[in-house]
Amino acid sequence: MNKSSQVRGIIFDMDNTLLRSRINFQMMKKQVADFLTENDLLQVDFPIQEHTTSTMIAYVKAKGMPEETYTEVMKMVVHYELIGMEGAGLESHVSELLTMLKSRYVLIIVTNNAYKAAVHALEKTGIHSYFDLIIGREQMEAMKPSPSGYLAAKQHFPQILEREWISVGDSWIDGRASIDAGIPFISYGTNDHLMKEKGITPIANIDSLLKLLDYV
């Protein structure tokens, strides 16, 4: 994809895209998996390595997770998020990039994190004011890789046409959600092999956020 003047809206993932997250995702996933297994909601041979915490939770929810169990699981997730957010810093060139983009584009964050935790982290790192909309998991019908967060963003700004959106993120779940919402996806610092393994074809891969300027 070449640089285009048609882009008017940019959707960002947050963790490890804008913020250098310290959330221990592997430990969080293990604790959630152990809890679900102990409660006979996840089979012992479930392929945990092929999933994120969000896709694992979605799998169990689809099979009928009790509401009280879901509440307990999300308490575990919030615990890891809050600890990780306390030490979060910015990825390289984030402030510089957002300063250049702010007056020209609608800027949105779609994150699987809780809304309050996301806002707290963005305020602590000084970039909250750059964004026109923040969508956390409470504002989605389902977490990424569901496209619901991206679809909600599009619905919030109906004046931006389908072809005028673009998104950027570091994970295959960002790519899946974005593409399924009809939004071209740019991967940031990601493993091309994993993207291909998950059937995701980004329009570009960038190793520096400033390279996003080549595509908007």
C-alpha positions as CSV (number, residue, x, y, z in Angstrom):
1,M,0.0,0.0,0.0
2,N,1.4,3.4,-1.0
3,K,1.0,6.6,0.9
4,S,-2.6,7.9,0.5
5,S,-4.3,11.2,1.3
6,Q,-7.6,9.2,1.8
7,V,-6.9,8.1,5.3
8,R,-8.9,10.1,7.9
9,G,-9.1,7.7,10.8
10,I,-6.3,5.7,12.5
11,I,-7.0,3.0,15.1
12,F,-4.2,1.9,17.4
13,D,-3.7,-1.1,19.7
14,M,-2.3,0.0,23.0
15,D,0.0,-2.6,24.7
16,N,3.3,-3.0,22.9
17,T,2.2,-0.7,20.1
18,L,1.9,2.7,21.9
19,L,2.8,1.6,25.4
20,R,5.8,-0.5,26.3
21,S,3.7,-2.8,28.5
22,R,5.0,-4.6,31.5
23,I,1.9,-6.8,31.7
24,N,3.1,-10.4,32.2
25,F,0.8,-11.9,29.6
26,Q,2.3,-15.4,29.8
27,M,1.8,-15.6,33.6
28,M,-1.7,-14.1,33.3
29,K,-2.6,-16.7,30.6
30,K,-1.2,-19.5,32.7
31,Q,-3.1,-18.5,35.8
32,V,-6.4,-18.2,33.9
33,A,-5.9,-21.5,32.2
34,D,-5.1,-23.3,35.5
35,F,-8.2,-21.8,37.1
36,L,-10.4,-22.8,34.2
37,T,-8.9,-26.3,34.1
38,E,-9.4,-26.8,37.8
39,N,-13.0,-25.8,37.4
40,D,-13.5,-28.3,34.6
41,L,-14.2,-25.6,32.0
42,L,-11.0,-26.2,30.0
43,Q,-9.7,-29.6,29.0
44,V,-6.2,-30.6,30.2
45,D,-4.9,-30.9,26.7
46,F,-6.2,-27.5,25.5
47,P,-3.5,-26.0,23.2
48,I,-2.8,-23.0,25.4
49,Q,0.3,-22.0,23.4
50,E,-1.9,-21.3,20.3
51,H,-4.1,-18.9,22.2
52,T,-4.1,-15.5,23.9
53,T,-5.9,-15.0,27.2
54,S,-8.7,-13.3,25.4
55,T,-9.2,-16.1,22.8
56,M,-9.1,-18.7,25.6
57,I,-11.7,-16.9,27.6
58,A,-13.9,-16.5,24.5
59,Y,-13.6,-20.2,23.8
60,V,-14.8,-21.1,27.3
61,K,-17.6,-18.4,27.2
62,A,-18.9,-19.9,24.0
63,K,-19.2,-23.3,25.8
64,G,-21.2,-21.7,28.6
65,M,-19.0,-20.2,31.3
66,P,-21.0,-19.4,34.5
67,E,-21.2,-15.6,35.1
68,E,-19.6,-16.0,38.5
69,T,-16.6,-17.8,37.0
70,Y,-16.3,-15.2,34.3
71,T,-16.2,-12.5,37.1
72,E,-13.4,-14.4,38.9
73,V,-11.4,-14.8,35.7
74,M,-11.7,-11.1,34.9
75,K,-10.5,-10.2,38.4
76,M,-7.3,-12.1,37.6
77,V,-6.9,-10.3,34.3
78,V,-7.4,-6.9,36.0
79,H,-4.8,-7.7,38.6
80,Y,-2.2,-8.3,36.0
81,E,-3.2,-5.3,34.0
82,L,-3.0,-2.9,36.9
83,I,0.4,-4.2,37.9
84,G,1.7,-4.0,34.4
85,M,0.3,-0.6,33.7
86,E,2.1,0.9,36.7
87,G,5.4,0.4,35.0
88,A,4.4,1.1,31.5
89,G,6.4,3.5,29.3
90,L,6.0,4.7,25.7
91,E,7.3,2.9,22.7
92,S,9.9,4.8,20.7
93,H,8.7,7.9,18.9
94,V,5.1,7.7,20.2
95,S,4.9,11.3,21.3
96,E,6.5,12.6,18.1
97,L,4.2,10.5,15.9
98,L,1.0,11.5,17.8
99,T,2.0,15.2,17.7
100,M,2.2,15.0,13.9
101,L,-1.0,13.1,13.5
102,K,-3.3,14.8,16.0
103,S,-4.5,17.7,13.9
104,R,-4.9,15.7,10.7
105,Y,-6.6,12.4,11.7
106,V,-9.2,11.0,14.1
107,L,-7.1,8.9,16.5
108,I,-8.7,6.0,18.4
109,I,-7.4,3.2,20.7
110,V,-9.0,-0.2,20.8
111,T,-7.6,-2.3,23.6
112,N,-8.6,-5.5,25.4
113,N,-7.7,-3.9,28.6
114,A,-10.3,-2.5,31.0
115,Y,-11.3,1.0,30.0
116,K,-10.3,2.6,33.4
117,A,-6.9,0.8,33.4
118,A,-6.3,2.0,29.8
119,V,-7.2,5.6,30.6
120,H,-5.0,5.6,33.7
121,A,-2.0,4.3,31.7
122,L,-2.5,6.8,28.9
123,E,-2.8,9.7,31.4
124,K,0.3,8.6,33.3
125,T,2.3,8.4,30.1
126,G,1.0,11.8,28.9
127,I,-0.7,10.8,25.7
128,H,-4.4,10.5,26.7
129,S,-5.3,13.9,25.2
130,Y,-4.2,12.9,21.7
131,F,-7.1,10.5,21.3
132,D,-10.6,11.2,20.2
133,L,-12.0,7.9,21.4
134,I,-10.8,5.0,23.7
135,I,-12.5,1.7,23.5
136,G,-11.8,-0.8,26.2
137,R,-13.2,-4.3,26.7
138,E,-16.4,-2.9,28.3
139,Q,-17.2,-1.0,25.1
140,M,-16.9,-4.2,23.0
141,E,-19.3,-7.0,22.5
142,A,-16.3,-9.3,22.6
143,M,-12.6,-8.9,23.0
144,K,-10.1,-9.0,20.1
145,P,-9.8,-11.0,17.8
146,S,-13.5,-10.1,17.6
147,P,-13.9,-7.1,15.3
148,S,-16.5,-5.6,17.6
149,G,-14.2,-2.9,19.0
150,Y,-13.2,-1.7,15.5
151,L,-16.8,-1.8,14.3
152,A,-17.8,0.3,17.3
153,A,-15.1,2.9,16.4
154,K,-16.4,3.1,12.8
155,Q,-20.0,3.5,14.0
156,H,-18.9,6.3,16.3
157,F,-17.5,8.3,13.4
158,P,-19.9,7.6,10.5
159,Q,-18.6,10.6,8.6
160,I,-15.4,8.7,7.9
161,L,-15.9,6.4,4.9
162,E,-15.0,2.7,4.9
163,R,-11.9,3.3,2.7
164,E,-10.6,6.1,5.0
165,W,-9.7,3.9,8.0
166,I,-6.4,2.2,8.8
167,S,-5.1,0.4,11.9
168,V,-1.8,-0.6,13.5
169,G,-1.0,-3.2,16.2
170,D,1.6,-5.6,17.3
171,S,-0.4,-8.8,17.6
172,W,-2.2,-11.2,15.3
173,I,-5.4,-10.6,17.3
174,D,-5.2,-6.9,16.3
175,G,-4.8,-8.0,12.7
176,R,-7.7,-10.4,12.8
177,A,-10.1,-7.9,14.4
178,S,-9.1,-5.1,12.1
179,I,-9.4,-7.1,8.9
180,D,-12.7,-8.7,9.9
181,A,-14.0,-5.1,10.5
182,G,-12.9,-4.2,6.9
183,I,-10.0,-2.0,8.0
184,P,-6.5,-2.4,6.5
185,F,-4.0,-3.5,9.1
186,I,-0.3,-2.5,9.5
187,S,1.7,-4.7,11.9
188,Y,4.2,-3.2,14.1
189,G,7.3,-5.1,15.1
190,T,5.6,-8.4,14.8
191,N,6.6,-11.9,13.7
192,D,5.7,-12.4,10.1
193,H,5.6,-16.1,10.5
194,L,3.0,-16.0,13.3
195,M,0.9,-13.6,11.2
196,K,1.0,-16.0,8.2
197,E,0.3,-19.0,10.6
198,K,-2.9,-17.2,11.7
199,G,-3.9,-16.4,8.1
200,I,-3.4,-12.6,8.5
201,T,-2.0,-10.5,5.7
202,P,-1.1,-7.0,6.8
203,I,-0.7,-4.3,4.2
204,A,2.7,-3.5,5.7
205,N,5.0,-4.3,8.5
206,I,6.8,-1.5,10.3
207,D,9.7,-1.7,12.8
208,S,9.4,2.0,13.7
209,L,6.2,3.9,14.5
210,L,7.4,6.8,12.4
211,K,7.2,4.6,9.3
212,L,3.4,4.7,9.7
213,L,3.7,8.2,8.1
214,D,4.5,6.4,4.8
215,Y,1.0,4.9,4.8
216,V,-1.3,7.8,5.8
